[in-house]
Amino acid sequence: MRPPREPSGMRPPLVPLATLIGEELRKNGKDPGEPLITYGHSGLAKRGEDYFLIKRDCQRSLDGSSPAFSVFAVFDGHNGVSAAVFTKEHLLDHVLSAIPQGLSREEWLQALPQALVAGFVKTDIEFQRKGEASGTTVTLVVVDGWTVTVASVGDSRCILESQGGVVSLLTVDHRLEENVEERERVTASGGEVGRLNLCGGQEVGPLRCWPGGLCLSRSIGDTDVGEFIVPIPHVKQVKLSSSGGRLIIASDGIWDAVSSEMAAKSCRGLPAELAAKLVVKEALRTTGLKDDTTCLVVDITPSDHSVLPTTPKKNQNNLRSLIFWKKSQGSVNKLPDKLSSVGAVEELFEEGSAMLAERLKNDSLSKMDSGPLRCAICQADQDQAEDSPIKSGVYLSPSSKQWDGPFLCSVCRKKKDAMEGRRPRKSLVMI
């Protein structure tokens, strides 16, 4: 028998959802000012070479005293899965090991772009030691509060949709067919770029790098192609406004079928889990299953309520029109004390150069007056007496300039020169 219903006047008052969420966050020791992170994943396999990574509540300190961050990544393997699997298992650890301990949250975020470069290069060096020919694209996203940092090689893309349905790319495609600067870099480093040549001299298909025939100019692995296919990522770091935004991270199986604007529109206003499924469905509806398709959708919203991007006004061209406002050049890497204005996204950092000299800054973290030197890429310690040329910061190889960057061990120096198209000599030239 059912218990009698309570009179309407005796029912407890309804509690707003925002209040319940805030109370739950406080119970778990989380700052209500931190955003709420929700995510969804979907994908279909054609070759089975796509992999992804979702890691929530990562700690930047051993005692867990600082706010946690989240990591999302897509790896699109080619010529086998070994590079994608290896990168998924090791890349994040290599990135985090390149960030010194004891930094504040602001300092940690400032150090992250350079640590991403070091982590990508170290992962590439370690995988190539395995002697396997496989390769992989990588798009790695770190969400720390309202700050989003994206590092990518290849053509897996990450887009951001912010307030009002405004869409913008946070990555750069490293396809030889579309990227003139990368074509010029590859040829200057000793590679050849051209289309597949059939019998009779007919050229077909997209531009490729020879030897190897890879369509990309940057990846992890691909030992058989050449060192001019570099693992140095494009890195972009932005700070969202208090209204948050949505990230869509996907392999080229998605982006070859739908545009960034179409992907965002196909799932606008829906929960992240359903949104990821609809992006994949839209890609399949457009071209069918021609390649592996992997999609991650990450919503970053205020913790007191869930707000997804609203539908934009008609006739509004939103693609790449996102309002990025940069800090002055003198403070480009300093994070602001307050959140940016509603609807605006602050660009904190962006660098895409394939030259390590432009990506690794010469600072005191890897050069000390006494004690061992620590390689800025692989984090290996080396006694100063073991390599006297490095002690003075001088290392020359054929047609190379003096290296004024942070300390690099012999293995990482050789990698640096190889990526720049320089052939190593049997002995170092000392000045």
C-alpha positions, 0 to 999 in steps of 0.5 A: 500500500502506498503511503498517503501523499503529503499535503502540498503545503508540507512539501519541502521547498525546491532547491535550485540546481545551481545551489545543489551543484555548488554544495556538492563542489564544496563537499568535494573540496573544489572551488566553486569558481573553477569551471565544470568539465564534462565530456563525451566520446564517440568513434568508428573504426575503419583501420583501427589506428585511432586512439584517444586519451581522457585523464581527469583530475591530474595533479601538478603537485605531489601533495595534491594541494593545487587545483587539478587539471584535465587532459584530452588527446587524439592520436591518429596512427598510420602505417600501423598502431605502434606509434599511436599506442606508444605516444598515448602511453608516454607523452603526458609523462614526458611533458609533465617531467619537463616542468619543474616542481614547486611552481605556482599555478601561474608559473606552471601554465607559463612553463607548459608550452615549452614542456609540451615541445620537450615532451613531444620531441622526447617521445619521438626520440624514444619511439624511433629507438624501437626501430618501427616505421609507424607514425601518428598525429597528436592533438593534446589538450590541457584544461586547467581552470579556464585556461586551455592549452593545445599542442598538435602535430599532423592534421587532427584538429581542435576547435573552440566554440564560445559564447554566441556560437563563435567558432575558431581553430586552436590548431594548425593543419600540417598537411603538405598540400595546404601548408606552404610554409611547411613545404618550404621547410621540408625542401630546405631541410633536404626532403622532396615534395611531390605527388605520386607519379604513375606510369607515363608521368601522370601525377595523382593524389595530394602532395607527399614527402619523399622518401616515404610518401607521407602527406604530413610534415609533422608527426611522431614516429615515421622513421622511414620518412626522414628527420625533416618530418618533425615532432615539434608541435604548434602550441596555442594557449587561451583563457576563456571568459567566465561563460566558458566554451566547448572544445571539439577534438577529432581526427581527420576522419571527421574533418575531411567530411565536415567543416569546423562550423558544420561540426559545431552546428551539428551538436550545438546546445546538446550534452557533450556525450550526445554531441560527440555522437552527432558529430560522428553521425554528421561525418558519416552522413556526408562521406560515409566511413572512409577513415577512422573517426574519433571525436571528443567533445569537452564542455567548460562551463561555470560550476553553478550552472551548465551553459552551452553555446547559444545559437548564433544569429542568422547571417553571422559568419562565425568561423575564425571570427572568435574575439582573441585579444592579446596581452601587450608584447611585454607581458605575453606570457603573464596570466591576468589577475581577473577573468577576461570579459564575457564573450571574449577569449584571451590569447596567452601564447601561440608558437608554431615554429619547427626550429628548436632554437625558437621554442626552447628558451635559455633560462636558469632551469637547465643551466646551473653554476654547479652540479649536473646539467639537465637536458631541456628535452629528455631531462637527463642529467649530465656532469659538467665535466663530461662535456666541456664544449657544453659547459660554455654553451658551444656546439657546432655542426656543419653549417650550424650556428652557435647554440645559445639555447638551454643545455641539450645532451648529445642525443638531443643535440643530434636530433635537433641538427637532424631535424634542421637538415644538418648532417652530423660530423664525427667530432664536435667543433670547439671554439 
